[in-house]
């Protein structure tokens, strides 16, 4: 192969006057045509009102949300009354909204979910009390139920991990769902000091409420000194993959195992940011060393393409413990990956 004046001339003819939106590859052009306007213009990522994944903001009603035109509703849950260690996850939704540039194209899954689905940030759950955990959970369940009633997939940003339980109560009201749970902790502990609805026990509660199928649940990335309080996971039939067993060589088998566990049935995906090693996500309430790298987490998530996702969340981003904003950046990226997976979910396409 030799570089020639003729090759240069061809490149000049094709690209010298092309804008950023003038793409020759037909597959990539389908994305560019949705994002760029005439003249190669697109909104600056740092301009306008911050929203989750730069999705359009949609105002909702009170009694009924009026969002039946959406495929997926992004929403915040700024509540951390269920934490057992460091608080601050109530600021997670605001921190994730502040991340200017995630997507819009998912190179691994070949999609641009905000542009190829009807997606909106519908704001935060209207919590009635900043002090009452039980009332907050009722508010979250009610809000999620309204989303589901409109036939829309809910995708939440917490908040502490206790928010998953009320969302699952709404999603699993008619039948228990399976779950892909990526976390440092199993979150199947019992009551602490008279309170069982804390962030260390949402999935025990969900199973006992009949809204989560433990035999269709896989927990990935588990580690830390609290293993002795998680016997419920394996006793109930959950599949537990410890972080120490996650290697590059093992990842394909872990992905296959996860797909086998969840099958084709309706599945929830819950991503706790503390599943990542503190080197990648120090801004969380219960950091545990020895965790996933961002690359491992992306590989696991992207391996779930085609899973029948009916809801999801990203939780436990506590930005005050991370002046670099890396935790929020990674939280936004994982949110984008889950949203991308929802584009291929049978719950949306059926």
NUKOL-916836 format. One record per residue (C-alpha): residue number from 1; x, y, z; residue in three letters. Coordinates in nm, 2 decimals, padded with zeros to 4 digits, always signed. Example, Ala and Ser with C-alpha at 12.3 -4.5 7.8 and 13.67 -1.06 7.14 Angstrom:
# NUKOL-916836
PT  nr  px  py  pz  rest
PT  1  +01.23  -00.45  +00.78  ALA
PT  2  +01.37  -00.11  +00.71  SER
***
This chain:
# NUKOL-916836
PT  nr  px  py  pz  rest
PT  1  +00.00  +00.00  +00.00  UNK
PT  2  +00.14  +00.34  -00.10  UNK
PT  3  +00.01  +00.68  -00.02  UNK
PT  4  -00.05  +00.86  -00.34  UNK
PT  5  -00.17  +01.21  -00.46  UNK
PT  6  -00.48  +01.04  -00.60  UNK
PT  7  -00.57  +00.91  -00.26  UNK
PT  8  -00.52  +01.25  -00.11  UNK
PT  9  -00.74  +01.41  -00.38  UNK
PT  10  -01.02  +01.16  -00.31  UNK
PT  11  -01.01  +01.23  +00.06  UNK
PT  12  -01.01  +01.61  -00.01  UNK
PT  13  -01.32  +01.57  -00.23  UNK
PT  14  -01.50  +01.37  +00.03  UNK
PT  15  -01.41  +01.55  +00.36  UNK
PT  16  -01.27  +01.90  +00.30  UNK
PT  17  -01.61  +02.06  +00.32  UNK
PT  18  -01.79  +01.80  +00.53  UNK
PT  19  -01.93  +01.89  +00.86  UNK
PT  20  -01.92  +01.68  +01.17  UNK
PT  21  -02.26  +01.54  +01.08  UNK
PT  22  -02.16  +01.44  +00.72  UNK
PT  23  -02.09  +01.07  +00.77  UNK
PT  24  -02.01  +00.83  +00.48  UNK
PT  25  -02.07  +00.51  +00.67  UNK
PT  26  -02.45  +00.44  +00.64  UNK
PT  27  -02.48  +00.27  +00.98  UNK
PT  28  -02.31  +00.57  +01.16  UNK
PT  29  -02.50  +00.81  +00.94  UNK
PT  30  -02.83  +00.69  +01.10  UNK
PT  31  -02.69  +00.81  +01.43  UNK
PT  32  -02.54  +01.14  +01.30  UNK
PT  33  -02.87  +01.23  +01.13  UNK
PT  34  -03.05  +01.22  +01.46  UNK
PT  35  -02.79  +01.42  +01.65  UNK
PT  36  -02.65  +01.69  +01.41  UNK
PT  37  -02.86  +01.96  +01.26  UNK
PT  38  -02.78  +02.14  +00.93  UNK
PT  39  -02.43  +02.28  +00.92  UNK
PT  40  -02.29  +02.03  +01.17  UNK
PT  41  -02.45  +02.19  +01.47  UNK
PT  42  -02.54  +02.01  +01.79  UNK
PT  43  -02.61  +02.14  +02.14  UNK
PT  44  -02.31  +02.21  +02.36  UNK
PT  45  -02.29  +01.94  +02.63  UNK
PT  46  -02.25  +02.20  +02.90  UNK
PT  47  -02.54  +02.42  +02.80  UNK
PT  48  -02.91  +02.41  +02.90  UNK
PT  49  -03.07  +02.26  +03.21  UNK
PT  50  -02.89  +01.95  +03.34  UNK
PT  51  -03.09  +01.63  +03.30  UNK
PT  52  -03.01  +01.26  +03.33  UNK
PT  53  -02.81  +01.16  +03.03  UNK
PT  54  -02.90  +01.49  +02.86  UNK
PT  55  -03.25  +01.34  +02.79  UNK
PT  56  -03.53  +01.58  +02.74  UNK
PT  57  -03.71  +01.70  +03.05  UNK
PT  58  -04.08  +01.61  +03.07  UNK
PT  59  -04.31  +01.77  +03.32  UNK
PT  60  -04.55  +01.51  +03.48  UNK
PT  61  -04.88  +01.53  +03.65  UNK
PT  62  -04.97  +01.44  +04.00  UNK
PT  63  -05.25  +01.19  +04.00  UNK
PT  64  -05.14  +01.05  +03.66  UNK
PT  65  -04.80  +01.12  +03.51  UNK
PT  66  -04.92  +01.14  +03.15  UNK
PT  67  -04.60  +00.98  +03.01  UNK
PT  68  -04.76  +00.70  +02.80  UNK
PT  69  -04.57  +00.84  +02.50  UNK
PT  70  -04.23  +00.73  +02.65  UNK
PT  71  -04.05  +00.40  +02.63  UNK
PT  72  -03.83  +00.47  +02.94  UNK
PT  73  -03.87  +00.72  +03.22  UNK
PT  74  -03.55  +00.84  +03.39  UNK
PT  75  -03.60  +00.98  +03.74  UNK
PT  76  -03.42  +01.07  +04.06  UNK
PT  77  -03.47  +00.94  +04.41  UNK
PT  78  -03.28  +01.18  +04.64  UNK
PT  79  -03.32  +00.98  +04.96  UNK
PT  80  -03.06  +00.82  +05.18  UNK
PT  81  -03.25  +00.76  +05.51  UNK
PT  82  -03.17  +00.39  +05.48  UNK
PT  83  -02.79  +00.41  +05.50  UNK
PT  84  -02.59  +00.21  +05.76  UNK
PT  85  -02.26  +00.39  +05.71  UNK
PT  86  -02.18  +00.73  +05.54  UNK
PT  87  -02.48  +00.93  +05.41  UNK
PT  88  -02.49  +01.16  +05.11  UNK
PT  89  -02.64  +00.95  +04.84  UNK
PT  90  -02.94  +01.19  +04.85  UNK
PT  91  -02.72  +01.41  +04.63  UNK
PT  92  -02.66  +01.13  +04.38  UNK
PT  93  -02.93  +01.23  +04.12  UNK
PT  94  -02.81  +01.59  +04.11  UNK
PT  95  -02.45  +01.47  +04.07  UNK
PT  96  -02.53  +01.23  +03.79  UNK
PT  97  -02.73  +01.51  +03.61  UNK
PT  98  -02.43  +01.73  +03.63  UNK
PT  99  -02.22  +01.50  +03.41  UNK
PT  100  -02.21  +01.67  +03.07  UNK
PT  101  -02.09  +01.40  +02.83  UNK
PT  102  -02.20  +01.04  +02.83  UNK
PT  103  -02.31  +00.89  +02.50  UNK
PT  104  -02.51  +00.96  +02.29  UNK
PT  105  -02.37  +00.67  +02.09  UNK
PT  106  -02.30  +00.33  +02.25  UNK
PT  107  -02.03  +00.19  +02.04  UNK
PT  108  -02.05  -00.16  +02.19  UNK
PT  109  -02.42  -00.20  +02.15  UNK
PT  110  -02.45  +00.01  +01.83  UNK
PT  111  -02.73  +00.23  +01.95  UNK
PT  112  -02.81  +00.59  +02.06  UNK
PT  113  -03.09  +00.52  +02.32  UNK
PT  114  -03.19  +00.88  +02.39  UNK
PT  115  -03.23  +00.94  +02.02  UNK
PT  116  -03.37  +00.60  +01.91  UNK
PT  117  -03.62  +00.56  +02.19  UNK
PT  118  -03.87  +00.79  +02.35  UNK
PT  119  -03.68  +00.88  +02.67  UNK
PT  120  -03.72  +01.16  +02.92  UNK
PT  121  -03.60  +01.28  +03.26  UNK
PT  122  -03.92  +01.32  +03.45  UNK
PT  123  -03.76  +01.47  +03.76  UNK
PT  124  -03.74  +01.34  +04.11  UNK
PT  125  -03.99  +01.14  +04.32  UNK
PT  126  -04.20  +01.39  +04.51  UNK
PT  127  -04.10  +01.28  +04.86  UNK
PT  128  -04.33  +01.40  +05.13  UNK
PT  129  -04.08  +01.39  +05.42  UNK
PT  130  -03.70  +01.42  +05.45  UNK
PT  131  -03.72  +01.24  +05.78  UNK
PT  132  -03.95  +00.94  +05.74  UNK
PT  133  -03.81  +00.63  +05.57  UNK
PT  134  -04.14  +00.44  +05.56  UNK
PT  135  -04.32  +00.74  +05.40  UNK
PT  136  -04.04  +00.78  +05.15  UNK
PT  137  -04.07  +00.42  +05.04  UNK
PT  138  -04.44  +00.46  +05.00  UNK
PT  139  -04.38  +00.77  +04.78  UNK
PT  140  -04.12  +00.58  +04.57  UNK
PT  141  -04.35  +00.28  +04.52  UNK
PT  142  -04.65  +00.51  +04.43  UNK
PT  143  -04.44  +00.70  +04.17  UNK
PT  144  -04.30  +00.38  +04.02  UNK
PT  145  -04.64  +00.23  +03.99  UNK
PT  146  -04.77  +00.54  +03.80  UNK
PT  147  -04.48  +00.50  +03.55  UNK
PT  148  -04.57  +00.13  +03.50  UNK
PT  149  -04.94  +00.21  +03.47  UNK
PT  150  -04.85  +00.43  +03.18  UNK
PT  151  -04.67  +00.13  +03.02  UNK
PT  152  -04.33  +00.28  +03.06  UNK
PT  153  -04.01  +00.12  +03.18  UNK
PT  154  -03.87  +00.29  +03.50  UNK
PT  155  -03.50  +00.37  +03.54  UNK
PT  156  -03.40  +00.53  +03.86  UNK
PT  157  -03.10  +00.71  +04.01  UNK
PT  158  -03.06  +00.69  +04.39  UNK
PT  159  -03.04  +00.75  +04.66  UNK
PT  160  -02.94  +00.46  +04.88  UNK
PT  161  -03.01  +00.10  +04.78  UNK
PT  162  -03.32  +00.07  +04.99  UNK
PT  163  -03.50  +00.25  +04.70  UNK
PT  164  -03.49  -00.07  +04.50  UNK
PT  165  -03.74  -00.25  +04.73  UNK
PT  166  -04.04  -00.01  +04.67  UNK
PT  167  -03.96  +00.00  +04.30  UNK
PT  168  -03.96  -00.38  +04.28  UNK
PT  169  -04.29  -00.38  +04.48  UNK
PT  170  -04.44  -00.18  +04.19  UNK
PT  171  -04.28  -00.38  +03.91  UNK
PT  172  -04.34  -00.72  +04.06  UNK
PT  173  -04.69  -00.66  +04.18  UNK
PT  174  -04.85  -00.90  +03.93  UNK
PT  175  -04.56  -01.16  +03.92  UNK
PT  176  -04.22  -01.18  +04.07  UNK
PT  177  -03.93  -01.07  +03.85  UNK
PT  178  -03.57  -01.18  +03.81  UNK
PT  179  -03.28  -00.96  +03.88  UNK
PT  180  -02.92  -00.89  +03.77  UNK
PT  181  -02.77  -00.73  +04.08  UNK
PT  182  -02.42  -00.58  +04.05  UNK
PT  183  -02.29  -00.48  +04.39  UNK
PT  184  -02.02  -00.52  +04.66  UNK
PT  185  -02.29  -00.64  +04.90  UNK
PT  186  -02.57  -00.89  +04.87  UNK
PT  187  -02.81  -00.66  +05.05  UNK
PT  188  -03.01  -00.95  +05.19  UNK
PT  189  -02.94  -00.87  +05.56  UNK
PT  190  -03.20  -00.87  +05.83  UNK
PT  191  -03.33  -00.60  +06.07  UNK
PT  192  -03.08  -00.36  +06.22  UNK
PT  193  -03.18  -00.19  +06.55  UNK
PT  194  -03.55  -00.24  +06.48  UNK
PT  195  -03.54  -00.13  +06.11  UNK
PT  196  -03.55  -00.39  +05.83  UNK
PT  197  -03.60  -00.15  +05.54  UNK
PT  198  -03.25  -00.02  +05.53  UNK
PT  199  -03.02  -00.03  +05.23  UNK
PT  200  -02.86  -00.36  +05.35  UNK
PT  201  -03.18  -00.57  +05.31  UNK
PT  202  -03.39  -00.46  +05.01  UNK
PT  203  -03.37  -00.79  +04.83  UNK
PT  204  -03.45  -01.01  +05.13  UNK
PT  205  -03.76  -00.79  +05.17  UNK
PT  206  -03.85  -00.81  +04.80  UNK
PT  207  -03.83  -01.19  +04.80  UNK
PT  208  -04.04  -01.22  +05.12  UNK
PT  209  -04.29  -00.98  +04.96  UNK
PT  210  -04.32  -01.21  +04.67  UNK
PT  211  -04.21  -00.95  +04.41  UNK
PT  212  -03.85  -01.09  +04.34  UNK
PT  213  -03.78  -01.45  +04.23  UNK
PT  214  -03.46  -01.55  +04.41  UNK
PT  215  -03.40  -01.84  +04.17  UNK
PT  216  -03.39  -01.59  +03.88  UNK
PT  217  -03.15  -01.36  +04.06  UNK
PT  218  -02.78  -01.33  +04.02  UNK
PT  219  -02.56  -01.11  +04.24  UNK
PT  220  -02.22  -01.01  +04.09  UNK
PT  221  -01.92  -00.85  +04.25  UNK
PT  222  -01.99  -00.95  +04.61  UNK
PT  223  -01.71  -00.91  +04.87  UNK
PT  224  -01.62  -00.76  +05.21  UNK
PT  225  -01.64  -00.85  +05.57  UNK
PT  226  -02.02  -00.87  +05.59  UNK
PT  227  -02.04  -01.21  +05.41  UNK
PT  228  -02.16  -01.37  +05.74  UNK
PT  229  -02.49  -01.19  +05.73  UNK
PT  230  -02.59  -01.28  +05.37  UNK
PT  231  -02.70  -01.64  +05.41  UNK
PT  232  -03.04  -01.55  +05.28  UNK
PT  233  -02.90  -01.51  +04.93  UNK
PT  234  -02.79  -01.86  +04.88  UNK
PT  235  -03.06  -02.02  +05.11  UNK
PT  236  -03.33  -01.86  +04.90  UNK
PT  237  -03.17  -01.98  +04.57  UNK
PT  238  -02.99  -01.67  +04.45  UNK
PT  239  -02.67  -01.72  +04.25  UNK
PT  240  -02.38  -01.53  +04.40  UNK
PT  241  -02.06  -01.44  +04.21  UNK
PT  242  -01.79  -01.31  +04.43  UNK
PT  243  -01.55  -01.04  +04.31  UNK
PT  244  -01.25  -01.26  +04.38  UNK
PT  245  -01.38  -01.50  +04.11  UNK
PT  246  -01.41  -01.23  +03.84  UNK
PT  247  -01.12  -01.24  +03.60  UNK
PT  248  -01.09  -01.16  +03.23  UNK
PT  249  -01.09  -01.53  +03.16  UNK
PT  250  -01.39  -01.59  +03.37  UNK
PT  251  -01.61  -01.31  +03.24  UNK
PT  252  -01.76  -01.50  +02.94  UNK
PT  253  -01.87  -01.78  +03.17  UNK
PT  254  -02.01  -01.53  +03.43  UNK
PT  255  -02.21  -01.36  +03.15  UNK
PT  256  -02.34  -01.69  +03.02  UNK
PT  257  -02.44  -01.80  +03.38  UNK
PT  258  -02.62  -01.47  +03.43  UNK
PT  259  -02.81  -01.52  +03.11  UNK
PT  260  -02.90  -01.87  +03.21  UNK
PT  261  -03.02  -01.76  +03.56  UNK
PT  262  -03.25  -01.48  +03.44  UNK
PT  263  -03.37  -01.67  +03.13  UNK
PT  264  -03.63  -01.49  +02.91  UNK
PT  265  -03.85  -01.36  +03.19  UNK
PT  266  -03.90  -01.01  +03.31  UNK
PT  267  -03.58  -00.89  +03.48  UNK
PT  268  -03.47  -00.59  +03.69  UNK
PT  269  -03.12  -00.46  +03.68  UNK
PT  270  -02.98  -00.29  +03.99  UNK
PT  271  -02.63  -00.14  +03.98  UNK
PT  272  -02.47  -00.02  +04.31  UNK
PT  273  -02.18  +00.21  +04.24  UNK
PT  274  -01.99  +00.04  +04.52  UNK
PT  275  -01.96  -00.27  +04.30  UNK
PT  276  -01.67  -00.07  +04.15  UNK
PT  277  -01.34  -00.07  +04.33  UNK
PT  278  -01.29  +00.26  +04.53  UNK
PT  279  -01.01  +00.34  +04.29  UNK
PT  280  -01.30  +00.41  +04.04  UNK
PT  281  -01.58  +00.51  +04.27  UNK
PT  282  -01.47  +00.65  +04.61  UNK
PT  283  -01.78  +00.86  +04.64  UNK
PT  284  -02.01  +00.61  +04.80  UNK
PT  285  -02.13  +00.52  +05.15  UNK
PT  286  -01.98  +00.18  +05.19  UNK
PT  287  -01.67  +00.14  +04.98  UNK
PT  288  -01.51  -00.21  +04.96  UNK
PT  289  -01.16  -00.27  +04.82  UNK
PT  290  -01.11  -00.54  +04.56  UNK
PT  291  -01.40  -00.45  +04.34  UNK
PT  292  -01.47  -00.44  +03.97  UNK
PT  293  -01.29  -00.22  +03.73  UNK
PT  294  -01.50  +00.00  +03.50  UNK
PT  295  -01.40  -00.22  +03.21  UNK
PT  296  -01.52  -00.53  +03.38  UNK
PT  297  -01.85  -00.37  +03.47  UNK
PT  298  -01.90  -00.25  +03.11  UNK
PT  299  -01.83  -00.60  +02.98  UNK
PT  300  -02.08  -00.76  +03.22  UNK
PT  301  -02.35  -00.51  +03.14  UNK
PT  302  -02.30  -00.52  +02.76  UNK
PT  303  -02.32  -00.90  +02.78  UNK
PT  304  -02.68  -00.86  +02.89  UNK
PT  305  -02.80  -00.73  +02.55  UNK
PT  306  -03.14  -00.89  +02.47  UNK
PT  307  -03.23  -00.95  +02.84  UNK
PT  308  -03.60  -00.88  +02.90  UNK
PT  309  -03.54  -00.57  +03.13  UNK
PT  310  -03.85  -00.42  +03.29  UNK
PT  311  -03.68  -00.17  +03.52  UNK
PT  312  -03.35  -00.07  +03.67  UNK
PT  313  -03.15  +00.16  +03.89  UNK
PT  314  -02.81  +00.30  +03.97  UNK
PT  315  -02.77  +00.38  +04.34  UNK
PT  316  -02.53  +00.49  +04.62  UNK
PT  317  -02.35  +00.77  +04.44  UNK
PT  318  -02.25  +01.00  +04.73  UNK
PT  319  -02.06  +01.28  +04.56  UNK
PT  320  -01.92  +01.46  +04.87  UNK
PT  321  -01.66  +01.18  +04.91  UNK
PT  322  -01.52  +01.23  +04.56  UNK
PT  323  -01.39  +01.57  +04.46  UNK
PT  324  -01.28  +01.43  +04.13  UNK
PT  325  -01.64  +01.36  +04.02  UNK
PT  326  -01.52  +01.02  +03.89  UNK
PT  327  -01.79  +00.84  +04.09  UNK
PT  328  -02.07  +01.04  +03.93  UNK
PT  329  -01.91  +01.00  +03.59  UNK
PT  330  -01.90  +00.63  +03.63  UNK
PT  331  -02.26  +00.63  +03.76  UNK
PT  332  -02.38  +00.82  +03.46  UNK
PT  333  -02.19  +00.58  +03.23  UNK
PT  334  -02.35  +00.27  +03.39  UNK
PT  335  -02.69  +00.44  +03.37  UNK
PT  336  -02.63  +00.49  +03.00  UNK
PT  337  -02.54  +00.13  +02.96  UNK
PT  338  -02.86  +00.01  +03.13  UNK
PT  339  -03.07  +00.25  +02.92  UNK
PT  340  -02.89  +00.12  +02.61  UNK
PT  341  -02.99  -00.24  +02.71  UNK
PT  342  -03.35  -00.13  +02.74  UNK
PT  343  -03.35  -00.05  +02.38  UNK
PT  344  -03.33  -00.42  +02.31  UNK
PT  345  -03.56  -00.54  +02.58  UNK
PT  346  -03.86  -00.74  +02.47  UNK
PT  347  -04.07  -00.54  +02.72  UNK
PT  348  -04.02  -00.24  +02.50  UNK
PT  349  -04.02  -00.40  +02.16  UNK
PT  350  -04.32  -00.64  +02.21  UNK
***
